[in-house]
Amino acid sequence: MLNPHLLQPFSLPVPGVDEALFHAIIASSGVATMQTFLDHYHLAIKRESQGLLAVLAAWCEPGPTAERSATAWSLAFGMAGLAMKDVRGNIPETATRLGLRIAETWIPSRWESRNRVAPMIFDRYFVERAVGAEATPGEDIGMVSIVTDEGERHVFRRQDGRWHCDTLAPMRSVAPHGRAILLPNGALPIGGAADFFRECHSVETVDDDALSTFRNGYALLEAAARDYLQWVDRVLNGIVVGALQPQFRTVTGSWEEVPGYIHSSYPHGAVEVAELLVHECAHQYFYMLERLGPMDDGSDTRLYWSPPIRKERPLSRVLMAYHALANTLILFDRVLDAGLDTDGYVSANRDGLREDVETLARPLRGNPALTSIGVALFAPLDERTAALAA
């Protein structure tokens, strides 16, 4: 039986985290996704590429777990999972995304691929209207090139531990406070199962206001709750930037099918951005932990009130909402302790948030339907938030 203490880093930030557990969960589920994808579509991949099928299959062989985890927690693997749920998915395009992700984080082998016109992301860059890609071994890690429908070839080379491309400008990121890139509309997959990206109202260009908005949120985390900064940075690869929609309301979200990515409107104050980062990344940890097993055994079929969406929800979704809001409540306490509630946002919203957390906690406390995984997610937070109220 898995020791519940090992799962505490999924519940909330704790010191002395063993990263091996995260790596094991992500890597094993990534291998399962890849193997299923290849079982279904190996003939289509072989027909539309040269050498790529062997590269994808070789990635599933036993190897370093940490590197495999870095590869699998990605948009490419999310797209592979979605392609198997939606017959409209473009398989050669999805296979190319997987090949590029492996080349980015692994050791490239020689392969070529052809696909329909699509945006392709490689490291910090995106190529609009890509129609093919290839990877070759070389010094250090190797070389990758992506070709557009107009015959342009963008070459990526690994130097000093980073990928560089002379013909493209990198996407903007939240650096130096974190590693997440900020994605505009043009970088997003389109069509088929990826159409849910259209709900983000994503912007055409990540401007200076967007950049400062998200960097300010990260900077506040660094100043008030550095453990939460590390917690967020572990799971967040990218933020799909959306316009303020509707006015004066923060609109955010994430998807179980697209690990490592969230979407958020802007502009917002630094505390609001820190709040949404913690909230949405809590969902990322929830989704990750669900790969290990269910949060409840299904025996409690009742619906319970969930204040965030003002609807009654099943027990597992109540736990997911509780997990996000309880971590936000802890963050609010840190912001107040640091004297950084400069615009009064935390003071104005903390009492209401505390009430919502308690509403969500009531049906979870002592509920025998929660599995050991569900209890391990809930109990440390319940103890921590009770201490805040004392």
N, C-alpha and C positions, 0 to 999 in steps of 0.2 A: 504494500500500500504506500502511496506517495505521501511523504511527510508534509502536512499542511504548512509548516513553517517555511518550506521552500517556495511556497506560492505567495508569500507576503509581498514581494516586489511587484506582483501584478495588482495587488490591492491598493498600495500606496508606496511612495518612496521610502526605502529603508537603507541603512548603511550596510556596507559589506556584502553587496550583491554578487552572487555567483552568476556570471553571464552565461555559463554553460547551459543552464536550463532553458533560457530564451533560445539559444542557438539550436538546441536539440529539438524543441517543438517546431520551430520554423523550418529547419532543414528537413526533418522527417516529413512534414506536411508538404513541403515543396517537392520533394522527391516523389511523393504519391501523386501530386498534381501532374508533374512532368510525365510519369510513367503512364497515367491514364490518358493524357493528351496524346502521347505517342502510340498507345494501343489503338486509339480511335482514328488517328489521322496520319500514320506513318507513310501511307501510299501518296497522299496529297503533298506531304512535305518532300518526299523523295522526288516527285514529279516536278516540283517548282524550285528545286535548289540542288546544289552540288556540295556534298560533304556535310551539310547542316544536320541531317538526321543522325549521323554518327556522333557529332558534337553534342547534340541534345541527349542522346542515349548515354554517352560517356559521362555526362554530368551526374547521372543517377548512380554511378558506381561509387563504392565506398571512398570517402575522402575527408579532408578537414571539415569539421562541422561548422566552425565559425565562418569560414569563407562561403560555404554552401548556404548558410543562413543569410549572409549579406546579399547573396544573389537572389534568394527566393522571396525576401520581404520587399516586394517591388510591384510596380505597375504591370510589368510584363507577365508575371505569374498570375496576377489578378485577371488580366485579359485572357490568359489561357483557361482559367477556371470559368470565366464567362462564356468563352467560345464553346465550351462543352455543354452549356445550358441553352444556347441560342443558335439555331440552325443558320441564322443570317451571318454568323461570324465568319470572317475571312481567315482561313487557316494558314495559308502561306504568310500573310502579314503577321499573324500572331506568332508563328514559328520564327520569323525574322526578329521580332521583338525579344523573344527568348534568347535567340542566338546573340543579339547585341548585349543583352544583360549579362550573359555568361562571359562574353568577351570583355565587358567592362570590369567585372569583379573577379574573373577567373583567368586562365591562361588561354589566349586565342589559339585556335587551330585553323587550318585553312578551310574556308567554306565560302560559298556564294549563295545568294538567295534573290529571288524575284517576287515581287508582290504588286498589288494595285497601288495607285497613288494614295499616300497616307503620310501624316506627320510621324516622325520617328524621334525618340529621345535617346540620346547617348550621353551619359554622365551629366554635365551641366548644360548641354547643348540640345537644340532640337532642329531637325531638318524638315522643312515644309515640302510636301509633294515628293516624298521619297518613293522610289520604285525598286530599289534593290540595295543590298549591302554585302560586304565581304569582310572577312577577317583573315589575317595571316600572322604566323609567328614571327618574332623578330627580337631585337635586343630588348632587355628588360621584360616587358610583357608582350609587345607586338604592335600591330598597326590595324586599324579598322577604317573602312571607308564606306560612305553612304552616297548613293547616286540619286539625283533627282530626275524628274521626267523631262527636264530641259537639258540633260546631259552634264550638269555640274557634278563634280566629285568632291566631297568634303572628307578630308583625311584627318584622322585622329591618331596622335602618337603619344605614348606614355613617356613622360619626362619628370624626374624627381618626384615620383609617387603620384603624379596627377596627369590626367588626360588633357591634351591641348589640341586646338584646331585653329589654323591660321586664317581660315576663310569664314568663320562664324564667330559671333559674339556670344559669350556664355549667358545663360539666363541669370536673372538676378536672384540673390539668396539672402537669407537672414544673417549670414556671417557678418561679424565675427562671433556672434552669440550662439549660433547653432549652424546646422548644415542643410536645413530644408531649403529647397529651391522654390521660387514663386512662379507658378505656371499661368501664362496667358491662354486665351482661347485657342490660338493657333497651334499650341503644343499638345492639345488633347486628342486622344483617339476619337474617331467619329464613326457613326453608323453601327447597325446591328446592336449587340448587347451594350456597346459603349454609349448609346444615346442618353443614358442617365446623366452623363456629364452636362448635357444641355440644360439641366435643371439648375445649374450653378449660377446662371447669369454671368458667366465669366467675362472678364475684360479683354479687349483686344491687345492692350499694352500695359505692362506693369510699370507704372510711372513712379516718380519720386515720392509722391504721397503714399502710395501703396508700400513702397520699400520702407519708408520711415515708420509707417503704421505697425508693420509686423516686427521690425527691428526694435521698436520701442517696447513692444510687448515682451519680447525676449529679454531685453535689457532689464525690464522690471523684474522678471523672474530671477535673473542673475543677482539682482540687488536684494530682493526680498525673500526668495525661496530657491536657493541654488540647487537643492536636491530635486525640486520640481523641474528646473531647467534640464537637469540630466535625465530625468524621467521622460520628459517630452522629447528630448533630442535622440533618445535611444530608438524611438519608434517612428518618428516623423521624417519622411523623405521629402515631401512636397506639400505646398498649399496652393490649391486652385483659387486664384484671386477673383472675387466677384464684386460687382458694383453694389453700392448701398441699395438694398431692395428688401422690403419697402423702407421708406424714410425713417430714420431714427431707430431702427431695429437691427440688432445683430443677427445675421442669417448665416448659420454654419451647418455643417453636416459631414458625415463620413460614411463609408460603405464597407461592409464586411468583405465584399468581393474585391476590393482594391486596397490591399494592405499598404500602410505607410503614407496615405494621402488623405487630406481633409479639404473641405472648401470653406471659404469665409468671405463675407462682405467686408468692405472697408469704406471710409476711414472710421476708426474707433479710437478711444483713449487707450493708454497703455495698460491700465488695469483690466479693461474689457478684453483686450487681446490676450493678456495672460490668462484670464478666465476661460476664454474659448479654447486656448491651446490645451490647458489642463483638462477641460471637459471632453474635447474631442479625442485627445490622446488616451484618456481613461477608456473610451470606447475601443481604441486600438488594442489596449491590453485585454479588454474583455473579449474581443474577437479572437485575439491570439490564444487566450486561455481556453476558449471553446474548442480549439483544435485538440486539446488534451482530453476533453470529455464534457458532458452536459453539466449545467449549473443546477438543474433540478431533475427529479426523477419522473416528473409528469403526473404524480399522484394528486397534487393540488391543482384542480382545474378552474378554481375561482379567478375572477378578474378583480384587480385592485386599482384604486385611483392613483394616477400618475400626474402630479401637478405640472411638470414641465410641458406636457402636451395636452393637459386637461382632458384626458380620456382614461378609461379603465383598460388596464393591460394585464397580460398573464405574468406569472411570478418571475420568470426569467427576465422579462423586459423591465419589470419593477426593479429588479436587482441591478440591471444595467444602468437605469436612470439614477438609482441610489449611488452607485459607484462613482458616477461622474459628478453628481452634486455634492457628495460628501467630500470628495477631494477638493472641489471648488471652495467649500466652506473652510477647509484647512488652509487653503491658499489665502482666503480673505483674512483669516486670523494672522497669518504671516505678514501680509501687507500692512495691517494695522500696527503690529508690533514694530515694524520697520519705519513707521511714520511716513508711509508713501501713499496714503489715501488722499492725495492732494486735491482732488476734485470732489471728494465726498461720495464717490460711487459705492465704495464698500459699506460705509456707514448707512447709506440709504437702502441697501439691498440685503444686508447680512441677516437681519431678523426674519425677513420673508424667506430667505434661503434656508435658514435653520428650521423653520416650520415645514418647509417642503421636504427637507432631509428626514425629519422625524416622521412625517406622513408616510414616506416611502419605507422607512425602517420598520414600522410596526408589523406589517405582515411577514417580514423576513425573520424577525427575532424568534428563535426557537421553532421555526417551521421545519417539521421533519421531512418535507419534500426537497429541501436543499441537499444536494450531494456534498461530499467532502470538499469538492472544488468550489461549490457555491459558498459554503461556510467559510472556506479559506479566503475568499474574496470579501465577504461581508464582515466577518468578526473583527479583524484589525481596525477597520474603519469605524465600526460601531463603538469600539473601545476608545479610539482617538477622538471622535466627535463628542463622546460623553465627557471626556476630560476637558474639552474646550468649554463645555457648558458649566462645568463645576466651579 
